[in-house]
Structure formats: structure tokens, C-alpha cells
Amino acid sequence: MKWITAMALVWQYGEKSGYEAWKGLSWGMVPLLGGAFCACTWHFFYNSESLEVLVALQAMLTVIGNATMCYAAFRIYKSSEERS
């Protein structure tokens, strides 16, 4: 729930500040949210072997999420550089 709140706050900051690149950061956070849901689901079912695929899915979403957050941060940096 905290991550979703953080995503919403980042989005609102992008809208109110006029820095549209911040909205990209919010989108970049989505894969990490998916990875968190995978981990929570797997642990909720007591690490069931039948749900082992969720571990691999979580790892994949974490890598993708880290890459999208890195790219979004780069876009924020570039847009702030252009504004100054």
C-alpha cells in the first residue's frame, strides 16, 4: 500500500510542478510493485513449490523495475538540466 501511495505522490508532484518527467518515474515503479505482489503471494501460500514460478517472475520484475527507475531518473535529470 505504501508503494502505491508513493507512486500517486510522485505522479501528483509531476502534475503540480510541471515536470512531466516525474510521471515517468511513477510508471517506472510499476514493475517493482508487481514483483512485490509476487513475493507476497508466494509467502502467503507458505512458499509452495507449485508457485515457484513466482520467484523467477519476481526476480525478472525486479530487474525490469530497476532498469525503468534508472531510465526515469535519467529523464528527470535531463529535463531539469534543460529547464535551468
C-alpha positions in Angstrom: 0.0 0.0 0.0 2.9 2.4 0.8 4.4 1.8 -2.7 1.1 2.7 -4.4 0.9 5.8 -2.2 4.4 6.8 -3.3 3.5 6.2 -6.9 0.5 8.5 -6.6 2.5 11.2 -4.8 5.2 11.1 -7.5 2.5 11.4 -10.2 0.9 14.4 -8.4 4.3 16.1 -8.0 4.8 15.7 -11.7 1.4 17.3 -12.4 1.7 20.2 -10.0 5.3 21.1 -10.6 5.1 21.0 -14.4 7.9 18.4 -14.5 6.2 15.8 -16.6 9.3 13.5 -16.5 8.3 12.7 -12.9 5.2 10.9 -14.2 7.7 8.6 -15.9 9.1 7.7 -12.5 5.7 6.7 -11.4 5.3 4.4 -14.4 8.8 3.0 -13.7 7.7 1.9 -10.3 5.0 -0.4 -11.6 7.2 -3.5 -12.3 8.6 -3.3 -8.8 5.0 -3.3 -7.4 4.4 -6.4 -9.5 7.5 -8.0 -8.0 6.3 -7.2 -4.5 2.9 -8.8 -5.3 4.7 -11.9 -6.5 6.7 -12.1 -3.3 3.8 -11.5 -1.0 1.7 -14.1 -2.9 4.4 -16.8 -2.7 4.9 -16.2 1.1 1.2 -16.1 1.7 0.9 -19.6 0.4 3.9 -20.7 2.7 6.5 -20.8 -0.1 4.5 -23.5 -2.0 6.6 -25.4 -4.6 3.7 -25.2 -7.0 4.2 -21.4 -7.0 7.9 -21.5 -7.5 7.4 -19.6 -10.8 6.6 -16.5 -8.8 10.2 -16.4 -7.5 11.5 -16.2 -11.1 8.8 -13.7 -12.0 9.7 -11.5 -9.0 13.4 -11.6 -10.0 12.5 -10.6 -13.6 10.2 -7.8 -12.5 12.9 -6.5 -10.1 15.5 -6.3 -12.8 13.0 -4.6 -15.2 11.8 -2.3 -12.4 15.4 -1.2 -11.5 16.1 -0.5 -15.2 12.9 1.5 -15.7 13.5 3.5 -12.5 17.1 4.2 -13.6 15.8 5.4 -17.0 13.1 7.5 -15.4 15.7 9.1 -13.1 17.9 9.9 -16.1 14.9 11.6 -17.8 14.2 13.7 -14.7 17.9 14.7 -14.7 17.8 15.7 -18.4 14.6 17.6 -18.1 15.8 19.5 -15.0 19.0 20.3 -16.9 17.0 21.7 -19.8 14.9 23.9 -17.5 18.0 25.6 -15.9 
